[in-house]
Amino acid sequence: MPVDWIAIYVAAAVIAGLLIGSFLNVCIYRIPRDISVVAPRSFCPECGAGVAWFDNVPFASYVVLRGRCRNCGQKIGLRYPIVELMTAALFGFVAYRYSFTPAAAKWLLWEAILVVLFWTDFEEQILPDELTIGGSISGAILAFFIPVPALIATTLFPGWKPVACSFFSIGLGIALLALPMWGIAVLYEKIRGREGLGFGDVKLLILMSTFLGFEKSIYATMLGAVAGSVIGIVYCLITRRKLTETHLPFGSFLCAGAAIVPLLS
């Protein structure tokens, strides 16, 4: 029987996703609190006790400990196994979709960044600059080696090199998505006297442009906006709150849309 290398590769990506997902949990908790993600070693947020290596095995330790800290008995947030499983699933899909290529490495990085941003915005209403700005710089550097989707550029300028088309698409995304969002945020704040759209969302759109390009950033934004609208309306109906007075993590919805797009197209 021939060896199914694709299956082995996908399985390895899933295992790597579980391990990296454990580290992403550290980032989600520590980055908004300005704590180093390197030191100290993992600890319980409730009692501060260090987590032994055998209690830090992705997903398995959560099951063995029945979702509680071994030292103080406090519940471990359900977010921890969810992030590990989410990262494993996303890594598996990327490996299956892009095989063993440089593009796969780019999209693995992309999914890892989005997992952290999704949860920091969902839990803390923060989209850290370390990831939005740092990720945008990484995306721009990667564009020199792995072309960004650029349908408009390749159609209008068929003689352009892939790098030129990539940066045209990135610039178009920033000009037509991020900057208008910034203008809307400023206008809303002046009219209503309170922040409606955070400027972190603007930086997130810049990040999306550097990785996805203009056209696919629109696709991701549409997915995020539709998901956010549906979930927001359902949430307000259930809780009987006014939609205009309810804060929803729009950045999280954008991240969800942006994570799905490279896996579908």
C-alpha positions in Angstrom: 0.0 0.0 0.0 1.5 3.4 -1.0 2.2 5.9 1.7 -0.4 8.7 1.8 2.0 11.6 2.3 -0.8 14.2 2.1 -2.6 12.5 5.0 0.6 12.4 7.0 1.3 16.0 6.3 -2.2 17.1 7.3 -2.0 15.1 10.5 1.3 16.7 11.3 -0.2 20.1 10.7 -3.1 19.3 13.1 -0.7 18.2 15.8 1.4 21.3 15.2 -1.8 23.3 15.4 -2.6 21.9 18.9 0.9 22.7 20.1 0.9 26.2 18.7 -2.7 26.8 19.9 -1.5 26.3 23.4 1.1 29.1 22.9 -1.6 31.3 21.3 -3.6 30.9 24.5 -0.7 32.4 26.3 -0.6 35.3 23.8 -4.3 35.9 24.1 -4.1 36.2 27.9 -0.7 38.0 28.2 -0.5 40.5 25.3 -3.5 42.7 26.4 -2.0 42.7 29.9 1.5 43.7 28.8 3.0 40.4 30.1 5.9 38.8 28.3 4.8 35.7 26.3 8.2 34.1 26.9 8.5 34.3 30.7 7.4 33.4 33.3 6.2 29.9 32.4 2.5 29.1 32.3 0.6 29.8 35.4 -3.0 29.7 36.7 -4.6 33.1 36.3 -6.6 32.5 39.5 -4.0 31.3 42.1 -0.7 32.1 40.2 0.6 28.6 40.7 3.0 27.4 37.9 1.5 24.8 35.5 3.6 21.6 35.4 4.5 20.2 32.0 2.2 17.2 32.3 -0.7 19.6 33.0 0.1 21.6 29.9 -0.5 19.0 27.2 -2.8 20.6 24.6 -6.5 19.6 25.1 -5.6 16.3 26.8 -4.6 18.0 30.1 -7.9 19.9 30.1 -9.8 16.6 29.8 -7.7 14.9 32.5 -8.1 17.8 34.9 -11.8 18.1 34.1 -11.3 21.7 33.3 -10.0 22.7 36.7 -6.6 23.9 38.1 -4.8 21.1 39.9 -3.6 23.6 42.6 -6.7 25.7 43.5 -9.5 23.8 41.8 -10.8 26.9 40.0 -12.3 26.3 36.5 -10.1 26.6 33.5 -11.8 28.7 30.8 -13.4 26.8 28.0 -11.6 29.1 25.7 -8.3 27.2 26.2 -9.3 23.9 24.6 -11.4 25.8 22.0 -8.4 27.8 20.8 -6.2 24.6 20.6 -8.9 22.7 18.6 -9.6 25.8 16.4 -5.9 26.2 15.6 -5.5 22.5 14.9 -8.5 22.6 12.5 -7.3 25.7 10.7 -3.8 24.3 10.3 -5.2 21.1 9.0 -7.3 22.9 6.4 -4.3 25.0 5.3 -2.1 22.0 4.9 -4.8 20.2 2.8 -5.5 23.3 0.7 -1.9 24.4 0.0 0.1 21.2 0.4 3.8 21.6 1.2 4.4 25.0 -0.4 5.7 28.4 0.7 2.1 29.7 0.5 1.1 27.2 3.2 3.7 28.7 5.6 2.3 32.2 4.9 -1.3 31.1 5.6 -0.3 29.2 8.7 1.1 32.4 10.1 -2.0 34.2 9.0 -4.4 31.9 10.7 -2.3 32.0 13.9 -2.4 35.8 14.0 -6.2 35.8 13.4 -6.8 33.3 16.2 -5.2 35.6 18.7 -6.9 38.8 17.3 -10.3 37.1 17.3 -10.1 36.2 21.0 -8.4 39.4 22.3 -11.2 41.4 20.6 -13.9 39.1 21.8 -12.7 39.0 25.4 -10.9 42.4 25.9 -12.1 44.5 23.0 -8.5 44.9 22.0 -6.7 44.4 18.7 -3.1 44.6 19.8 -0.7 46.7 17.7 1.9 43.9 18.1 -0.3 41.8 15.8 -2.0 44.3 13.6 1.0 46.5 12.8 3.6 43.7 13.2 1.5 41.4 11.1 1.1 44.1 8.4 4.9 44.5 8.2 5.2 40.7 7.9 2.6 40.5 5.2 4.3 43.3 3.2 7.6 41.4 3.4 6.0 38.1 2.4 4.5 39.9 -0.6 7.9 40.1 -2.2 8.1 36.3 -2.2 4.5 35.0 -2.3 2.2 37.1 -4.5 -0.9 38.7 -3.0 -4.2 38.0 -4.9 -4.5 40.9 -7.3 -7.2 40.4 -9.9 -7.7 44.1 -10.7 -3.9 44.8 -11.0 -3.3 41.8 -13.3 -6.3 42.7 -15.5 -5.4 46.4 -15.8 -1.6 46.0 -16.0 -0.9 42.5 -17.6 2.7 43.4 -18.1 3.4 44.1 -14.5 5.5 41.7 -12.4 3.8 39.8 -9.5 5.4 42.0 -6.9 4.1 45.2 -8.4 0.6 43.7 -8.8 0.8 42.6 -5.2 1.6 46.0 -3.8 -0.9 47.7 -6.1 -3.6 45.4 -4.5 -2.3 46.1 -1.0 -2.4 49.8 -1.6 -5.9 49.6 -3.1 -7.1 47.7 -0.1 -5.7 50.3 2.3 -7.1 53.2 0.3 -10.6 51.8 -0.4 -11.2 49.8 2.8 -9.0 51.0 5.7 -9.0 54.7 5.1 -12.8 55.0 4.6 -13.3 52.9 7.8 -11.0 55.4 9.6 -13.1 58.3 8.2 -16.4 56.6 9.3 -14.9 56.0 12.8 -13.9 59.7 13.2 -17.3 61.0 11.9 -19.3 58.6 14.1 -17.3 59.7 17.2 -17.9 63.4 16.4 -21.6 63.0 15.7 -22.5 60.5 18.5 -19.9 61.6 21.1 -18.7 58.1 21.6 -16.5 55.5 19.8 -18.4 53.3 17.5 -15.7 51.6 15.5 -12.4 51.2 17.1 -9.2 52.3 15.3 -8.0 48.8 15.9 -10.5 47.7 13.2 -8.8 50.1 10.8 -5.4 48.5 11.5 -7.0 45.1 11.1 -8.2 46.1 7.6 -4.6 47.2 6.7 -3.4 43.8 8.0 -6.0 42.1 5.8 -5.0 44.1 2.8 -1.3 43.1 3.1 -2.2 39.4 3.2 -5.4 39.1 1.2 -5.1 42.0 -1.2 -8.1 44.2 -2.1 -10.6 41.8 -3.7 -10.4 39.1 -1.1 -10.3 41.6 1.7 -13.7 42.8 0.4 -14.9 39.2 0.5 -13.7 38.7 4.0 -15.2 42.0 5.2 -18.6 41.1 3.7 -18.5 37.7 5.4 -17.6 39.4 8.7 -20.3 42.1 8.3 -23.0 39.6 7.5 -22.1 37.3 10.4 -21.8 40.2 12.8 -25.2 41.6 11.7 -27.0 38.3 12.1 -25.4 37.4 15.4 -26.0 40.9 16.7 -29.7 40.9 15.8 -30.2 37.5 17.4 -28.3 38.5 20.5 -30.4 41.7 20.9 -33.6 39.8 20.4 -32.7 37.2 23.0 -31.4 39.8 25.6 -34.0 42.5 24.6 -31.3 45.1 24.2 -31.2 47.9 21.7 -28.9 47.2 18.8 -27.7 50.8 18.8 -26.6 50.5 22.4 -25.0 47.1 22.1 -21.2 46.8 21.6 -20.3 43.9 19.4 -16.7 42.7 18.7 -16.7 43.7 15.0 -13.0 42.9 14.8 -13.7 39.3 15.8 -16.2 39.0 13.0 -13.7 40.4 10.5 -11.1 37.9 11.7 -13.5 35.0 11.2 -14.2 36.1 7.7 -10.5 36.7 6.9 -9.6 33.3 8.3 -12.1 31.5 6.1 -11.3 33.2 2.8 -7.9 31.6 2.1 -9.3 28.2 2.8 -12.2 28.6 0.3 -10.5 30.3 -2.7 
